[in-house]
């Protein structure tokens, strides 16, 4: 299992990568899932399964928590209320009542909490984990 510091270092290595839907190539393009896939490859080896093509609104019409189920199958889910830790994989619900479909990696905790994520229109960036972002986190995971 990679350490939290290793996960953060790998994620920060992707900063500056342009946002490209369905991509997972450091420096060339990534979306939020692509960032996580790339960090996985760097730290854990080959991806455990192929990712089928997906649209921007995937899983919304059927209201299926596809991303949450996949994360729970491939990562270790942290218990609710567990203290945030660097290297946590964050799962976000972007709107109340919608499915969870954004991912990031916790980079720092405490007063300067931050996370690395691929965000449409911005690319891979490190953002402050401000209250509006923090309240959208619905689950935390760790690499195995």
N, C-alpha and C positions, 0 to 999 in steps of 0.2 A: 504494500500500500504506500503510495507516495505521501510525503509529509505535506502539511499545509503550506509550508514555505516553498516547496517544490512546485506545487500547484499554482501558487500565486506567481512565482517567477516565470513559469511556462505561460500563463495567461497574459502577463505583462509583456512577454515577448511578441504577442500578437497586436499590441497597441499600434495604431496607424494603418492596420489592414483595412481596406475599403469594405463597405457593406455591400455584399452581393448575395442575393437570395439563393439558398441551397448550396452555396459554396463553402469550402473548408480548406483553403490554401493560404497559409500565413504569407502576408505581404501582397497577395493577389486578390483575395476576397473571402469573406465569411459572413454568415448570419449568426444569430446567437447559438443555434444548435451546431453550426459549423465550427464555431470557436470551441465549444465543449468537445466536439469530436476531435479537433486538432490537438487540444491539450491531452485528451485520452491517448491519442497515437504517440505523442511525445513521451508520456509517462508510463503508459501501460502496454503499449504495443498495438497490434492490429485491432481495429474496431470489432466489437463482438457480433455485430450484425449489420446488414446493409440497411441504409435509410432510403425508403421509397420516395419518389418525387412528392412534393407537397406544395400546396398553394398558400398564399398569405392568409387565407381564411380557413385553413384546414381544421377539421374536427369541430368547427363552430356550428355548422348546421345540425350535426347529430348530437352536439353537446357532450362529446366524449373527451375524457381527460387522458388523451393518448400520451401526451408528453409526461404527465405525472406517472402513469402506469409504466412507461418505459424507464423512467428514472428510478422508480422503485424496484424494477427488475434488475437493473444494471449497476446501481449505486446503493450505498447504505443510507437509509433515511434516518436523519437525526430525530430524536424524540421531540415532540412539541415542548417549547419552553427551554430547550437546551441553549446554553450560552453560544452566541455566534463565535465562529473561529475562522481565522484566515484559511482559505482553501475550500470553504464550504461552497457547494454548488447551490445556488439560489433559484427557486422556481417562483415566478411572479404571475399573478392574475392582474392583467392590465386594467380591467374594468370590473367593478362589482357585478357579480352574477355571470360573468363570462368564464370560459375555460382558462386554465393556466397555460400560457404558451410563450413565455419569455424566460430566458435563462441568463444567469450571470455567475461570476465567481467572486466570493468575498475576498477582498484584498487586505483591508485593514479593519480593525474593530475599535470600539470606544468612541471618543469624541470626534475622531477623524475617520469614521467608518467609510469605507469605499468598496466598490465592486467593479470588476472588469466585465464588459459585455459588448456585443455587436448590436448597434442600434441604427435602424434605418435613417439615412440622412447624415449620419455621423461616423460610421465605421466602428472599428473596435476602439473603445475608449475606457478610461477609468473614471467613474462618476462617484460623487459623494453619495453615500447611502442616506439621503435626507429622509425626513418623515414621510413625504409623499411616496418615495420609493419603498421605504421599509414597510409601510402598511400594506403594500401589494405582495410581499413575500408570503407565500402560502405553505412552503415546505423548504427544508434544507437537507442536503445530502452530502456524503463524503465519498471520494473515490475508494474503491476496495483495494 
